[in-house]
Amino acid sequence: MPRPTIADIAREAGVSKGAVSFALNGQPGVSSETRARIVAIADRMHWRPHSAARALGRSNTQLAGLVTARPRRTLGVEPSFSQIFSGVQSRLSLEGIGLQLTIVEDLDSEIATYRDWAAEHRVDGVVLMDLTIADPRLDELQRLGLPAVALGGRSAGHSINAVTLDESAAMTSIIEYLAAIGHRRFHHISGPRQLHSTEDRVSALAAAGAALNLQTQVTATDGTGTDATRATRAALSSHDRPTALIFDNDIMAFAGLAVAVEMGAAVPGDVSIVSFEDSALAKLMHPGITALSRDSFALGEILADNLIKSIKHPEIHTQIAAPLPHLIVRESTAAIR
């Protein structure tokens, strides 16, 4: 007998083909009763997705997607994100693949975007940024069958390729350097605690602090300069104030430097400042900011390479470690007085 199609199911159920597509792909747009009826009819007709048609639909888009829930106002001033995005776009363009950037408010909106893209076969695959602990996007992308590559975090147990970052080793290199020049009181002004990267850095700080008998403290922020300003002011106002401040990105480090100047704390005389991200601005600040340097453009190219492999060979799942960043020492750090 001929293979049953969505049109056959729609005719039997008395609904549109679009309603059948929504029901069978778990998309909103149909009632629970209608969904159950359509699924029952599909089972009775022994309907199965046409994998070749799906693959053909995807391969013809020649478009990849990147959705981010970062704050709209700060996205344009984040040098690291811009460089990663440029690297991804540059590498994809060599394959004739475009890159669609979509900015949303939260993870729920991001997941809704993936559902729309998958249902409409709008992109061949997606790049995931800012992986969280128990990230719901991994399960959803696997369910949708949408090829993807994730930056940072861990995607074990999911059919999602990943480019991992050793945040623990990076934090340890900062702590060991600062401890070697005499610092004993550290304050880490971090990004959101739900991020894998933040959790790994915080854990590494605690481990290094215990091993080296250091005093450590962490204040979580939303990753913006505004929140970093508040956290830095509180840290430098404390009775036992730190001699070393570590920030999770360069925008936060710049804000922390401004607060130190405002409060009359000499940098690096009274407090040393280190950033987890380097940029051209970090070199131009006065004093220049000591920072972990990574080729973010090349990191974007690595992400794109793995996304292309995922699109061409969705059955192969890989996790590749990104090169470790190295510490660039500038004028914002010095031996403790």
C-alpha positions in Angstrom: 0.0 0.0 0.0 1.2 3.6 -0.6 2.9 5.3 2.3 0.4 7.4 4.3 0.9 11.2 4.2 0.0 14.1 6.4 -2.7 14.9 3.8 -4.2 11.5 4.3 -4.3 12.0 8.1 -5.8 15.5 7.7 -8.5 14.1 5.4 -9.4 11.3 7.9 -9.4 13.7 10.9 -11.3 16.5 9.1 -8.6 19.1 9.8 -6.0 21.0 7.9 -2.5 19.7 7.1 -1.1 22.4 9.3 -3.0 21.2 12.3 -1.7 17.7 11.6 1.9 19.0 11.5 1.4 20.9 14.7 0.0 17.8 16.5 2.6 15.3 15.3 5.5 17.7 16.0 4.3 18.6 19.5 3.7 22.2 18.5 1.1 24.6 20.0 -1.9 25.5 17.9 -4.3 22.6 18.4 -6.4 21.5 21.3 -5.4 18.5 23.4 -8.4 16.6 22.2 -7.6 17.3 18.5 -4.0 16.4 19.1 -5.0 13.0 20.6 -7.4 12.3 17.8 -4.8 13.1 15.1 -2.1 11.0 16.9 -4.5 8.1 17.2 -5.3 8.2 13.4 -1.6 8.5 12.5 -0.9 5.4 14.7 -3.8 3.5 13.1 -2.5 4.3 9.6 1.1 3.4 10.6 2.3 6.8 9.7 6.0 7.6 10.2 8.0 10.8 9.5 9.6 10.8 6.0 13.2 11.2 7.0 14.4 11.9 3.5 11.9 14.6 3.0 12.8 16.2 6.3 16.5 16.1 5.4 15.8 17.6 2.0 13.8 20.4 3.5 16.6 21.2 6.0 19.4 21.1 3.5 17.7 23.5 1.1 17.5 26.3 3.7 21.3 27.1 3.6 20.7 29.0 6.9 21.9 28.4 10.5 20.4 30.1 13.5 21.8 31.7 16.7 19.3 32.7 19.4 20.4 34.7 22.4 18.6 35.8 25.5 21.2 38.3 26.5 20.2 41.9 27.4 19.6 43.8 24.2 21.2 47.0 25.5 24.5 45.3 26.4 24.8 42.8 23.5 26.4 45.3 21.1 29.1 46.2 23.6 30.2 42.7 24.4 33.4 42.3 22.4 33.7 38.5 23.1 30.2 37.7 21.8 30.7 39.9 18.7 33.9 38.1 17.9 32.4 34.7 18.3 29.4 35.7 16.2 31.8 37.0 13.5 33.8 33.8 13.5 30.7 31.6 13.2 29.4 33.7 10.3 32.7 33.8 8.5 33.2 30.1 8.6 29.6 29.3 7.6 29.8 31.7 4.6 32.6 29.6 3.1 30.0 26.8 2.8 27.3 29.2 1.4 25.4 29.1 4.7 23.9 32.3 6.1 23.5 33.0 9.9 20.3 34.4 11.4 20.7 36.1 14.8 17.6 36.4 16.9 17.5 38.2 20.3 14.8 37.1 22.7 13.9 37.9 26.4 14.4 34.5 28.1 14.9 30.8 27.6 11.2 30.0 27.1 11.2 32.4 24.2 14.4 30.9 22.8 12.8 27.4 22.9 9.7 28.7 21.2 11.9 30.1 18.4 13.5 26.7 17.9 10.1 25.1 17.7 9.0 27.5 15.0 12.2 27.1 13.0 11.9 23.3 13.2 8.3 23.2 12.2 8.9 25.5 9.3 12.3 24.0 8.3 13.7 27.5 8.4 17.2 26.6 9.5 19.6 23.7 9.0 21.0 23.9 12.5 21.6 26.1 15.5 24.4 27.4 17.7 23.7 27.3 21.5 25.3 29.9 23.8 25.4 30.3 27.6 24.6 26.7 28.6 22.8 26.5 32.0 22.7 23.6 34.5 20.0 21.2 33.5 19.5 23.3 30.4 16.0 22.6 28.9 17.2 23.6 25.4 19.2 20.4 25.0 16.1 18.1 25.5 14.0 20.2 23.3 16.5 20.4 20.4 17.0 16.6 20.6 13.2 16.1 20.5 12.9 18.4 17.5 15.7 16.6 15.7 17.4 20.0 15.0 21.2 19.7 14.5 23.0 21.9 17.1 26.4 22.7 18.6 26.7 24.1 22.1 29.5 26.3 23.5 30.6 25.5 27.0 28.9 23.4 29.6 28.2 19.7 29.0 25.8 18.1 26.6 26.4 14.5 27.7 23.4 12.2 27.1 22.2 14.4 24.3 22.6 14.2 20.6 24.1 17.7 20.6 27.7 18.5 19.6 29.6 20.6 22.0 32.8 22.8 22.1 33.8 22.7 25.8 35.6 25.3 27.8 37.8 24.4 30.8 36.6 27.1 33.1 38.2 25.4 36.1 41.7 25.5 34.7 41.2 29.1 33.6 40.1 30.2 37.1 43.0 28.2 38.7 45.5 30.0 36.5 44.2 33.4 37.8 44.3 32.3 41.5 47.7 30.8 41.3 49.2 33.9 39.7 47.6 36.3 42.3 48.5 34.0 45.2 52.1 33.9 44.0 52.4 37.7 44.2 51.0 37.7 47.7 47.2 38.1 47.5 45.2 36.2 50.1 41.7 37.9 50.0 39.8 37.3 46.8 36.4 38.4 45.7 34.9 36.9 42.5 32.1 39.0 41.0 30.5 36.4 38.8 27.8 36.1 36.1 24.5 34.3 36.8 25.0 31.2 39.0 22.7 29.1 36.7 25.4 29.1 34.0 27.7 26.1 33.7 30.6 28.5 33.2 29.9 30.4 36.4 29.4 27.2 38.5 32.7 25.8 37.2 34.6 29.0 38.0 33.1 29.3 41.5 33.9 25.7 42.3 37.5 26.1 41.1 37.9 29.3 43.3 36.7 27.4 46.3 39.0 24.4 45.6 42.1 26.7 45.0 41.2 28.8 48.1 41.1 25.7 50.3 44.3 24.3 48.9 46.2 27.6 49.2 44.6 28.8 52.5 43.0 31.9 50.9 40.0 33.9 51.9 37.4 33.8 49.1 34.0 35.3 48.4 31.6 35.3 45.5 28.9 37.7 44.5 26.7 36.6 41.6 25.4 39.3 39.2 23.5 39.4 35.9 26.7 39.9 34.0 26.2 43.6 33.3 28.3 46.6 34.2 25.4 48.0 36.3 25.2 45.0 38.5 29.0 44.8 38.7 29.1 48.4 39.9 26.8 47.6 42.8 28.7 44.4 43.7 32.2 46.1 43.5 31.0 49.0 45.7 29.8 46.5 48.3 33.0 44.5 48.2 35.3 47.5 48.6 33.1 48.9 51.4 33.4 45.7 53.6 35.5 45.8 56.7 37.8 43.0 55.5 37.9 44.2 51.9 39.6 42.0 49.2 43.0 42.8 47.7 42.0 41.0 44.4 38.8 41.3 42.4 38.0 38.8 39.6 35.3 39.7 37.1 33.6 37.3 34.7 33.8 39.6 31.7 35.6 42.8 30.6 32.5 45.1 30.8 32.2 44.1 34.5 35.9 44.7 35.0 35.7 48.2 33.5 32.8 49.0 35.8 34.8 47.6 38.8 37.8 49.8 37.9 35.6 52.9 37.7 34.2 52.1 41.2 37.7 51.6 42.6 38.7 55.0 41.3 35.5 56.6 42.6 36.1 55.2 46.1 39.8 56.2 46.2 41.2 52.7 46.0 44.4 52.6 44.0 44.6 50.0 41.3 46.8 48.0 41.7 48.2 49.5 44.9 45.1 48.7 47.1 43.3 46.2 44.9 44.2 44.2 41.8 41.7 43.6 39.1 41.5 40.6 36.7 39.0 39.9 33.9 37.9 36.5 32.5 37.7 38.1 29.0 40.2 40.2 27.1 39.5 42.9 24.5 41.1 45.8 22.8 39.5 48.1 25.4 41.2 46.1 28.2 44.6 47.1 26.7 43.6 50.8 26.3 42.2 51.3 29.9 44.3 53.1 32.4 45.6 51.0 34.0 45.4 48.2 31.5 43.4 45.2 32.7 45.0 41.9 33.4 42.9 39.3 31.5 42.5 35.8 30.2 43.1 36.1 26.4 41.3 33.8 24.0 41.0 34.0 20.2 37.2 34.4 20.2 37.0 34.7 16.4 38.7 31.3 16.1 36.4 29.9 18.7 33.5 31.0 16.5 35.1 29.2 13.6 35.4 26.0 15.6 31.7 26.2 16.6 30.7 26.7 12.9 32.9 23.7 11.8 31.2 21.5 14.3 27.7 22.7 13.3 28.5 21.9 9.7 29.5 18.4 10.7 26.4 18.0 12.7 24.2 19.1 9.8 26.0 16.7 7.4 26.3 13.8 9.8 23.6 14.1 12.5 24.3 10.6 13.6 27.8 11.5 14.8 28.0 13.3 18.2 31.3 15.0 19.3 32.6 17.1 22.2 35.7 19.1 21.4 37.8 21.0 23.9 38.5 24.6 23.0 42.1 25.8 23.4 42.9 27.1 27.0 43.1 30.9 27.3 46.3 32.4 28.7 46.8 35.1 31.2 47.9 38.5 29.9 49.4 40.4 32.8 48.9 44.2 32.6 49.0 47.2 35.0 45.8 46.3 36.9 47.6 43.6 39.0 50.7 43.9 41.2 52.3 42.3 44.3 50.4 43.0 47.5 51.8 45.9 49.5 
